[in-house]
Amino acid sequence: MSLSARDLTRTDHRVVEADSTPPERTDELTLGVDERGTPRWVVGPAGRGPALLVAASTPVDELLTSNALFRLLDEHLPALVVADDSGRPVGVVPAEALGEQLLRQLDGDKWAAYGTDVLAPPDPGVMGDPLLAGRLRPPTAPIRIFCAYCGALNALDEFPEPDRDCAAGGHRLEPDWR
């Protein structure tokens, strides 16, 4: 059975009404909500960030390959906010919990479980290479290439083909290799 966001949810965080700017840091995870209970921000010992909601039923495998993980890492968010079917917050998944899950996915059962059973290592797959069996790889940063023609920044998931259009539009990408 696959783990879901609900399985990693913690409820030992503070919830405060967010009628003002959130503090830069707090000693414990703190969730700021508006007067209707809608999450607005999350603050922890590492800093603050916007409240990024995920459904409680979201599989952890999906979280580890989604934009939610990239935003969590890129924006240094302290936690994801777990919401029930009505959109109400039911808890948080701290960044550390997702980090542990990612390490467990990458290294099989070498890492201690985060309050759950250890995930079984994937099938070794074709020619004994686990990556050929579809095993998750660590997220990579996009390739950033400036266009020599217009100066626009192009963020690409893979190395550009010669006929690729520039992100600015209207012309082919001419990589600036300086």
Rosetta blueprint (number, residue, H / E / L):
1 M L
2 S L
3 L L
4 S E
5 A H
6 R H
7 D H
8 L H
9 T L
10 R E
11 T L
12 D L
13 H L
14 R E
15 V E
16 V E
17 E E
18 A L
19 D L
20 S L
21 T L
22 P L
23 P L
24 E L
25 R L
26 T L
27 D L
28 E L
29 L L
30 T E
31 L E
32 G E
33 V E
34 D L
35 E L
36 R L
37 G L
38 T L
39 P E
40 R E
41 W E
42 V E
43 V E
44 G E
45 P L
46 A L
47 G E
48 R E
49 G E
50 P E
51 A L
52 L L
53 L E
54 V E
55 A E
56 A L
57 S L
58 T L
59 P E
60 V H
61 D H
62 E H
63 L H
64 L H
65 T L
66 S L
67 N H
68 A H
69 L H
70 F H
71 R H
72 L H
73 L H
74 D H
75 E L
76 H L
77 L L
78 P L
79 A E
80 L E
81 V E
82 V E
83 A E
84 D L
85 D L
86 S L
87 G L
88 R L
89 P E
90 V E
91 G E
92 V E
93 V E
94 P E
95 A H
96 E H
97 A H
98 L H
99 G H
100 E H
101 Q H
102 L H
103 L H
104 R H
105 Q H
106 L H
107 D H
108 G H
109 D H
110 K H
111 W L
112 A L
113 A L
114 Y L
115 G L
116 T L
117 D L
118 V L
119 L L
120 A L
121 P L
122 P L
123 D L
124 P L
125 G L
126 V H
127 M H
128 G H
129 D L
130 P H
131 L H
132 L H
133 A H
134 G L
135 R L
136 L L
137 R L
138 P L
139 P L
140 T L
141 A L
142 P L
143 I E
144 R E
145 I E
146 F E
147 C E
148 A L
149 Y L
150 C L
151 G L
152 A L
153 L E
154 N E
155 A E
156 L E
157 D L
158 E L
159 F L
160 P L
161 E L
162 P L
163 D L
164 R L
165 D E
166 C L
167 A L
168 A L
169 G L
170 G L
171 H L
172 R E
173 L L
174 E L
175 P E
176 D L
177 W L
178 R L
